[in-house]
Amino acid sequence: MKRKLTFFSLTFILFGSSLSAQQKVPSKGTELKLAQAILADQKLKYVDSLARQVIKEGFNAGSGYSQIWARDLNTFIETALEERSPADVRGAILLFFQMQQPNGEMVDGYVLKKDFTWHDDTPYYSNNAPDHVGFKNTVETDQESSLIQLLGKYIQKTKDYSILDESVGGLSVKERIQLMLDYLKRERYNTKYHLLWGAMTADWGDVQPHDDFGCDWNALSNEAIDVYDNAMLIIALKLLIEIQPNAAKTADWKAFKKELETNSRRYLWDQKRQKFIPHIYPKSSPLPKGFDENKIHYHGGTAIAIEAGLLKRSEIATVNKQMLENVRLSGMPSIGLTLYPTYPVGFFKGWMAEPYHYQNGGDWTWFGGRMIQQLIQHGFYQEAYNELQPMIDRVVKNKGFYEWYGKNDVPSGSGKFKGSAGVLSKAIAMINQWASETTTQQQ
């Protein structure tokens, strides 16, 4: 994601190319043979070990980033809870609630005031956390849902339900959760489509076109509805219902979740093309005349939609094949490819103006790894193992978890991007668990 004027995310770090290694793994064989191959794979063990070393270093997003982001921590919290004390994780989560704004709005993240070294026209402050500064990329609408997911995963893994009753500025955490949902319904909810909206960005990204910085909602923004924002809230509501099944608002949460599920399918799923449309533009569109945006496949948003339960198993198989074909046509390294085809040259300003740069077609393990998790979750074990290989190989080659990759697998951005480390660690744990259970059952 775009960070507020950080050096490492604006600099290419060049290494040699590393081509896809899908052809190096077995494409056929029995489940037992596949399971044995997975358990014997030393690269998986190495990458998981390296991921844990990186995540053990702290909750900030990665090298070059002093800030702690909700959307990042949400993707490596399970491993963090195994490598850091639960008390430390609990404190990091509660600080987000301390940074909540009076209108219920949640920040992207926070940093100690002494580390607030970049220019920001709209920093966020809170009397509940006087030593910290908050920040937010307001073109996005995933901050509240990311924090609810983060909290839900923490409770599921630690069984620490007491955090819900923790008082923050005179309000309990569970009361503050409802304020966040009320904020989304009031400020980011389209009453025609009954879906969340944000600014037009590339897939899950937080950079809008036609704007030099691109992360803040302004006169250049275009209201847009996409599957990513809505799928993130569906997942958040599902977790909220699971951790508070008997809460007074549970019926409302279930109804809201059902509404988002129904309307995401109704308005965003293209049944004929078997893909999600990139955007609905309720007002003005930023697209060049004659440009058919619906030719673009959004890989990241699709992965999150699968996690939200929006696709049937047969549809998952179809969109996964589409992703593989997009990788082939683009020449990019893995299904972490953000989108394909890319937006045209110059549609975005700055370095995203070129195809296959950053969120305009860059390859992000941070989301590709989540697609691997969903393939495992839905029983596509061979596909998951095959498609994981390019991501594993480049970690082994570079001895690090880079933020994103360009053409020829050139690594860029933070060299210790914890979101990438977290999603790979979780994917490895999931596929190892399946392999262990399969081996035990069939031997």
N, C-alpha and C positions, 0 to 999 in steps of 0.2 A: 504494500500500500504506500501511498505517497506520504512521507513524513515532513514535518515542518522544518524545511531548510537544514537537513542533515547532510553531512559531507559524503558519507559512504554510500547513501542511496542515490547520489548524483554522480557517482564515479564508476566507470567500468573497470573491473579487475580481470585482466586478461590471462587466460591459460590456454593450453592446447585444446583442440576439439576432442569430443568424446562421443562417438556415434552410438545409436541405440543398440542394445545387446539382446534384443528380444529373440534373435535367431540362435542365441547361445543356450537357451533353456529348453527343456523338453516341451513339445507342443501336444504330445499325446501320452497316453499311459494310464494305468489304473490309478485310482485315488490313493492307494497304498504307496505306489512308486512315487507319486507326486509328494505325498506327505513325507516320505523318507528323504526325498531330495531337499525339501524345505528344511527339515530338521538338521540335515548335514551341511547346509549352506553356511559357510563360515563368514561370507560377506554380510549376511543378515546379522550375525552376532556382532561383527565389528561395527556396523553402522548403528546398531542399537546401543552399543557401549559408548560410541562417540557421541551419540545424541544425549545420552544421560550425563556425560561429562559437561556438555554445553549447557544443558538445562539446569544442572546443579549450580551454575554460576550466578543465577538470579532470575528475576521475573521480568526484567526489561526485554524489549523485543529482540535484541541481538547486539553484536558489535557495532559501534557507531550510534547506538540509540540508548540514551539514558532513561527514556520514558517507559512506563509500563502501560500497555494498551490492553483493553478488555478483549478485543477481537483476536489478539495474539495469544494472550494467556489462556483464552478459551480453548485453544487448539493444542496446548501442551500441558494442561493442568493435570491430566492423569499421570503422566510421567513425573511432573514436578512434585506431586504428592508422594511419589516413591523415592525421590531423591532429596527432598527438602522436608522440614518439619511441617506437619499440618497446621501448627500455630502460625508459622510464617505465611503460609498460603491464605489462611483465614484472615490475617491482618491485611494482606494485599487486597483481598476481596472487599473487606469492610471499608477500606480507604476509598474505593469507588463510590460506595454509598455515602460516605462523608462528603464527597465532591458533588453529589446530586444537587441540582439547581432548584430554586424555589418553585419553578413551574413543573417540576417532575422530570425534567430533561436530564439525561445522563451524558457525561463527557466520554470522549474516546479513551482518554487516559490521563495520567498525571505524572508530575515530576517534582522533586524538591525545588524550592524557590532558587536555591544556589545553582541548580543545574538548568534553570530556565534561561538559556543563552541565545535563543533565536527570536526574530521579530515575529510578533503575532498581533494582529489588529484587535482580536477579541479573545484574550485569555479568560479563563474561568476561575473564579475564586469561591471559597466557601468558608464560613466561620467555623464549620465543623472540622476543617483541616487547614489551619492557618499557616502551616509550614509548606504547603504544596500549591502548585499551579496546575490547573486542568486545561485541556485543549480539545478541540473537536473539529473534524472535517465534516462540515455541515451539509455537504452534498450527499452524504450517505445517510442510511436509515437502518443501521445494524448495531448501533451502540447499545441500546436498551436490550435487544434480543441477545446480543453477545454476553452481556453481564448476567442475564437470567440463566443462560445456558451454563456459564461458568459457575454460578452458584449451585445450579442443579447437579452438575457433575461432582462438585466438591462434596455435597451432601450425600450423593449416592455412594461415593467411594469411602467417606469417613464416617457416615451415619451421624454426623454432627448437626442434628436438627435444631440445636439451641441457637445457631446463628440466625435463624428466622426471627427470633424474639429479641435479638440484640438491639439495644436502643442506640440510635444515631440521631443526635440533635432532637431528642424528645419523641422520635418516631421509630417504630420497630422496622427491621429490614423487610418483613412481609408487607407492612404498610407502604414502605417506599417502593416496593415492587409494583404495587397497584398504582401508585402515582406515575410510574414509568409507563405503564400500559395506558393510563388515562391520557398522558401526554401524547402518545402515539395516535390514539383515537382522535384527539382534539387537533393535533398539529400536522400529522403525516398520514391522514386517512382520506381516501377519495370516496365520496358518498355515492358516486355513480357506479363505480366498479366494485366498491366495498373491498378495496385492497390498499395496502400501504404504497406510498410514493416517495421518491427522492429526486435528486437531479439526474439528468442523463449522464451516465458514465459508461465506461467499457466493462461490461459484465459486472463482476463484484467490486470493481475498482472504485476509487474515491478521487478521481480526477476528471473534471468536466472539460469539454472542448471549448475553444474560443476564449479562453481565459488564461492569462500568463501563469498564475499560481494554480488555479483549478480546483482547490479543495473546499472553498467556502461558497455557500449559497449567496448569489448576488443577482444583479440585473441581467447577467449573461446566462443565468441558469435556465434550464428547461425542465419542467415537471415531467417525470417519467415513472411508469410503473413497470417493474421487472420481477422475475421469479425469485431472484436471490433474496431481496429484502423480505418478501412474503414467506419464503421457505424458512428463513432464519427465525421469524417470529413463530411460525408453526412449531418448529423444533423447541423453541423456548417455552411455548405454552404447554407442549406435551410434557416437558420436564417439570414445569410448574405444577401441573396436575398430578404427576407421579409423586412429587415430594409433599404436596398438600392436598391429598385426595378428598379430605373432608372439610376444606376451608369454605367459608361463607360464599366466596366468589367462584368456587370450582365450576358450578353450572354455567356461569357467564364465560369463564375461560374456555370451556368445552364448546360453547356456542360460537365464540369468536374464532376458535381454531377450525371448526367445521366450515364457517363462512369463508375463511381464507383458503382452505383446501378446495372447496367447491369453486370459488371464483378464480383461483389460480389455474385450475384445469379448464374452466369455461373460457377464460379470456386470454390466457397465456400459452396454453398447449396447442400447437398446430397439429391436429390429428392427421392431416394429409401428409405433411412433411415429417411427421414423427419427431418433432423438436419443439423447444420453447421459442416463442418469438422474443426478440431482444427487448422491445419496449412497446408500451402503449403511451402515446403522448396526448394527455387530456386537453392540453392547450396548444402551444406552438411547438413545432418540431425543429431541431437543429440540423436536420439532414440535408445534404445537397440535393437539388432538384434531380429527380430521376434515379436516385440511389435507393436500391432495394435492401434495406437493413435486414429483412427477414431471411436473406441468404446466409447471414452470419450465425454460426453455432456458438453458443456460450457454454464453454466446458465447465467453468467453475460454478455458475448458477445452476447448471444441470446436476452436478454432483450434490449440491446442497438440497436441491429439489428431491433427489432420490433419498437422501437422509431424512427429509421431511415426510416421506411416504407418498409422494405425488405420482410416482410411476409404478406400473405393474412390472413383473419380472420380465415379461416379453419385451416391454418398452425399454427396460434397462439394457437388455441385450442389444436392442437396435441402436440406442444412442451411444453405447460403448463402441459398436462397429463404426458409427459415424465419427467418433473421436479418433479412432485408429486411422480411418481414411483421411481425416483432416491432417493428422500428423504426417502421413505419407505425402500428401499433396503440398504441404507447407515446407517440408524438409526440416521441421523442428524436432527436438529430441524425444519428447514424451507427451503423454496425454495431459500433462500439466500445461500444455499450450492453452493460453487464456481463451482465445477465440479464433475462429477461422470461417471465412476469409477475414482479413484485417480491414480496419477502416482505411480509407484512401489517404495518400500522402497529404499532409497539411490539414487534415480534418481536426486533429488535436494540435495544440500549440507546443512549442518546445521540443524536447527530445522524444515525446510520444508521437510526434508528427510522422516519424518513419515507421513503417510496418515492422512488426516483431521486436519492438522496443517496449519495455516495461509492460503496462497493462494492455497495450495495443498489439497483442499477439506474442508477448513474452511467455516463456515457459516457467511456471511457478509450481514447484513441488508442494508448496503450501496448500494448493487446491488439488493438484494431481494426486497427492497422497490421500486426500479425503475421498476421491473417487475410488482409489484402491480399497479403502476401508469399506466402501459400499458394495464393491464387487464381492468382497469376502462375506459381508453381512448377508448378501442375497445368494450365496452359493456358487459364485463364479470363481472357483478357486484357481483353476489353471490360468484363466484370463488375468486374474489378479497377480499371480506370481510372474507371469510373462511381462505384464505391463509395469510391474514394479522395478524390473531389472535396470532400465536406463537411469532411473532415479537413484538406485543403489550404487550403480557403477560410477556415477559422477561424484558421489560423496566419497567413495573409496579413492578415486583418482585425485580429487582436490583436498581430501582430508578435512572437509568442512561442509557446512550446510549453507549454500548461498541463497540469497533472497530470490533471484530469478536468473534465467538463462536465456541468452540470445541465440542467434543462428550458430550452428556448429558447436552447440553446447557451451558457449562462452559464458562463464559465470560473472554475475554482476551484483552490485549492492553489498549488503552486509555479508560478511564471510561466516558469521555465526548466527544465522537467522533462526531463532528458536521455534517459530511456527513450522518451518520445514523440518527441523529436528523432531518436533512433537508429533506431527502427522505421520512421519516415517516410523518413529518408535511405536506408536499405537498400531499402525498397520502391521508391523512385524510381530507385535504381541498377538494380534488377532489371528494372523495366518499361522503362527507357531502353535497357538492354542488349538486351532482346527487340526493341524498336522499331528499334534500329540494325541488328541482324542481319536483321530482316525487310525493312527498306528496302534493304539491300545485296543481298539475295538476289533481290528482286522487281523491282529497277530495271534 
